[in-house]
Structures are given as structure tokens and as C-alpha cells.
Amino acid sequence: MNDFVQFLYEPLAQRSLWACGVIGFSNGFVSALVVLRRSSLQIGTLSCALLPGIALAILLFGLFQLSILAGAIIAGLLVGLGSLFVSRTSRLDQDTALSVLHTTAFALGYIILIGLGLQQKVDDWLFGNIMSMADTDLWIAYIIGAIAVLSITALQRPLIIALFDPRAAATMGIPTRLLNYGIFALIILVLVSSLQAVGAFLTLGLLVAPAATMYLLTDRASWLFWGGGLIGGLGAIAAFFLSYPLGWHLGATIIVVLGTLFLLAYIFSPKYGLLRGNQN
Amino acid sequence: MVSHTQEEHICWGGGHHHHTHHRLELRGVSAGYNTAEPVLQDISFAAECGSTLALIGPNGAGKSTLLNALAGLLPIWKGEILWNNAPLTAQRHEIAYLPQRSEVNWQFPITVRQLVEMGRYPALGVWRAPCRHDEEIVDKALHTLGLHDLQKRQIGALSGGQQQRCFLARALAQEAHILLLDEPFTGLDVPGSEALATLLRSLAEEGRLVIASHHDLVTATKIFDKALLLRRQLIAYGSAADVMTPDNLNQTFPGV
């Protein structure tokens, strides 16, 4: 235990703790959009495309500080173009074709990155490594969090209408297509930060579990944002304090904590839990 | 503030007839999707507030396309859609669109009141906070449709008829004159249909124009006072009783 207290005094530990809180919060905040749109599968393909995206970014521009950001943007394009390709060649259903497309892209990305001699980096991107975050990475995470909170809060009213009833929203003059692109862009941004925290395999959990938990606790769509943010942030901070004494991998611990919180809500939510009073 | 002028035209639940001259007019409207041929061809008709209009035709006849074009969800290829002699696209607040029941995510975390409050969006915009006037309009809409006691319920915890009334209440809160409904009677039982028919008629009598796609020929004349038979082109339009003749129906539904 004394070790741990000492560890907390180190700048590295403090930076990681802040990173956990900020990345958990911004991902939790944005997870409301994913859950309300019921598009977690789409986001799953997006997080699968992160690795080949980064590989392409490094091939194109070389390894640099913002290669992850560039990689995530390329990943978004890959998913967009892949979906377009699939919808044009519609003999196969979308799930089947996208599964083949994305696993192949993932495998190719892996081969390229290993070929470039980036074994250690690949491990970080696959499973996350908050401890390896530099100051700039932390700043990027702050900025992404701020963009997420400000833009969603400012546009909350039209966003919720468009998510609930896109056709009525369009008749009311809400630019639903533009909002969809905005949501997609925002998700790509928070993926960049969660990639460093929990890695490509687990980003989906960080981008779904917090709001999914809130979904079981509230009847107000607007609470999904702040509630999801708090669950994501506090869950990640709790995971930080658990992982050191237990000797668990931090990124994995974050997802386990969030999964446990979801399970608790699933069972004990007063209104929608398994054990709720009156089942109708 | 702005909404006061709109509100004066509609009387709320008073039940007395209100003769306005709001008029919807389509002139030679063609519309379609990504195909070369338009789905709707050269549709022209006019309808006034105070009536309920059924859009009738087989699958693929263009009922949804016409609703979408009226709602401004689909750009029209040719012709014009006018509301009081001015383009309808510039008066979007006049349109309330009610989705088909199967399109709605009933588990969405939203209460009845929040759903109705969405109707204030065209008046409030993105940032303006609702004032007392807005709250009163929402209250009135809830009362008019008998939803006041249910306003804190999540929308999934309502009966089918109540759910339909939520969306009608949102249309009232929007103070729109034109109500567009996509197959509103699908999935309702007989008492539910009758209740909704009465409701739609009273909403029309208060000065609105109710337009709904409808697939049941038997009930159409009972529910709606006007009918428009559609098979890509307009087959017939007029009072429901006059229009629903065997001849016209044969033309609309060939081979049935």
C-alpha cells in the first residue's frame, strides 16, 4: 500500500489519473449518442478500423505525435467508404460484407505495423497504455473532451429530436444529415483518446457501457450525457485505484469496472432492473 | 412572441367551428428518388383547412412519397407546393409530421411531456429557453388529448392509442396547421380506430388540415371526408363518398 501512495506522488501517476478521468468522462458523455442512435455495431466496425487506419497514416505521413488522430480520421473514411462499397454491391447483406472487409483491413494493418518495427506501439494501440501518454496526449484528450461537452450541450435540443424522430426533426428544419456527420466526427475524436486509454479492442466498451448503464436508470435522454460522463469518468478513476494494488492491466480494469456498473444497474435499477418491484 | 400570430388561427378544444381560408395547393408536382422515372407524376389538387384527407392507393403508388414531398423531406422535381399562395418550404412550422408507429423507438428515454415539448422547437429554435407561454401551450396540448395525468410516464409505458395521442399532442404544441400522418390506423383495434377518427375530425374542425395515408378501403369513407386516389398519378380527388366508386377503385387497384 505504501508503494501505491508513493506512486501517487509521481507526476506519471498523476498524469495517468487525470487522463483516466478526462478520457472516461468524454467517452461516457459521447456514449449517449451511440446508445440513443442504437449504432453500437457501426461504432464497433469503426474501432476495428482504427488499427489499419493508423497503419495507413504512418505509411503516408510517418510516425509523429498526431499519427493516431490522422489514423482515426483515415479509419472513419475506411468505414464510410466500406459501407458505401457494400451498399453499392448489395448481393451480400451489410453485416457479412463489412465483417470480411474489416477483419481483412485489421489483419493488413497489423502486418504493416509489425513490418515497420512498431511491435511495442501496436501493443499499446491494441490494449491501451495510459502510462505511456505524453503531456501533449493529455492536452489532446482535454481538448477533445471540451469539444464533446460544449458541442453536445449547445446542440442538445435538436440532437435529441433528431435522434428520437429524424423525419419529424427534418420537417422542423433541423439539418439531420449535418448532425449525423457531426456525431460521426465527434465519435472519431473521442476514439482517438480512448484508443490510448483502453486500446482498439476495448474502445467500444468505453463508448457504449456508460450511457447503456444510464439508460437503465433514467427516463430523460438529457441525463444520459452527464450521467454517462460521470459514470465513465468515475469508473475510470476507480479502475486506476484498483489496478495498481491488484496488479491488473489498467485499460482492461476500466472496462471491467464499467461492465460491473452496467451489471449492477441491469439487476438493481429501481425502474428497469431485473429485481424491480412490479413486473408488468 | 412570434408564435402569437400563428396561434390566433387555431382554436383549442373549444369545439366550435372555425372557418379559415388556409389553403394547400399542389400544382403539377412530380417527385421521386434515385430512379429516372418519378414516383409521383403531375399531381395537382387543393385542400383547405377543416378537412381530413385520406391518401389511398396500392403499395408503391406514391402515398409515402407524397407525404414526404409535403413534409419537405423529399425535394420535388417539378411543380410547386403552395400554402396560402406562398411556397410551403418557406413555412415549415406549419407542418407537423407524425411517424408510423413501427418507426418509433418506444424505449427511448423520454417522457410524454418531453415528447410534446419537442413541438415547441420551431418556435424556440436551438437555444431559447421555453417561457411561460410555451409551457401553457404544452399543458393545453396535453389536456386537449387527455394526457395530462400521464405526462411523466415514459412513452413505452402507454397504450397504443395513448402513444398516438402523444404525437398528436406534439403536433398541437407545434401549432401547425397541416398534420401529416403515415398510416395512423395501422395496428389499432376497432375502438382505438374509432377514437382516433373522432379525434382527427375534431382537430380538423378546429381549423387544421389532416392528411393521412390509409390502406383500408372499407373504413376510409367513415373516417375521412376527402379522399385522393393515387397510383403514381392522381386517379380521383374529392369528397370521400363521391370518389370511392367501383370505377375509380378499379383504376387505382387494377386486378384486385
HADDOCK unambig.tbl for C-alpha pairs under 7 A between the chains (distance, minus, plus):
assign (segid A and resid 155 and name CA) (segid B and resid 126 and name CA) 6.58 0.50 0.50
assign (segid A and resid 157 and name CA) (segid B and resid 126 and name CA) 6.20 0.50 0.50
assign (segid A and resid 158 and name CA) (segid B and resid 126 and name CA) 6.37 0.50 0.50
assign (segid A and resid 161 and name CA) (segid B and resid 118 and name CA) 6.76 0.50 0.50
assign (segid A and resid 168 and name CA) (segid B and resid 97 and name CA) 5.32 0.50 0.50
assign (segid A and resid 168 and name CA) (segid B and resid 98 and name CA) 6.93 0.50 0.50
assign (segid A and resid 170 and name CA) (segid B and resid 73 and name CA) 6.59 0.50 0.50
assign (segid A and resid 171 and name CA) (segid B and resid 71 and name CA) 5.72 0.50 0.50
assign (segid A and resid 171 and name CA) (segid B and resid 72 and name CA) 6.10 0.50 0.50
assign (segid A and resid 171 and name CA) (segid B and resid 73 and name CA) 6.53 0.50 0.50
assign (segid A and resid 171 and name CA) (segid B and resid 92 and name CA) 6.46 0.50 0.50
assign (segid A and resid 171 and name CA) (segid B and resid 95 and name CA) 6.99 0.50 0.50
assign (segid A and resid 171 and name CA) (segid B and resid 97 and name CA) 6.94 0.50 0.50
assign (segid A and resid 172 and name CA) (segid B and resid 92 and name CA) 6.29 0.50 0.50
assign (segid A and resid 172 and name CA) (segid B and resid 93 and name CA) 6.30 0.50 0.50
assign (segid A and resid 172 and name CA) (segid B and resid 122 and name CA) 5.90 0.50 0.50
assign (segid A and resid 173 and name CA) (segid B and resid 92 and name CA) 6.95 0.50 0.50
assign (segid A and resid 215 and name CA) (segid B and resid 109 and name CA) 6.93 0.50 0.50
assign (segid A and resid 218 and name CA) (segid B and resid 109 and name CA) 6.77 0.50 0.50
assign (segid A and resid 219 and name CA) (segid B and resid 109 and name CA) 4.24 0.50 0.50
assign (segid A and resid 219 and name CA) (segid B and resid 110 and name CA) 5.26 0.50 0.50
assign (segid A and resid 219 and name CA) (segid B and resid 111 and name CA) 6.44 0.50 0.50
assign (segid A and resid 219 and name CA) (segid B and resid 154 and name CA) 6.15 0.50 0.50
assign (segid A and resid 220 and name CA) (segid B and resid 109 and name CA) 5.12 0.50 0.50
assign (segid A and resid 220 and name CA) (segid B and resid 110 and name CA) 5.19 0.50 0.50
assign (segid A and resid 221 and name CA) (segid B and resid 109 and name CA) 5.06 0.50 0.50
assign (segid A and resid 221 and name CA) (segid B and resid 110 and name CA) 5.97 0.50 0.50
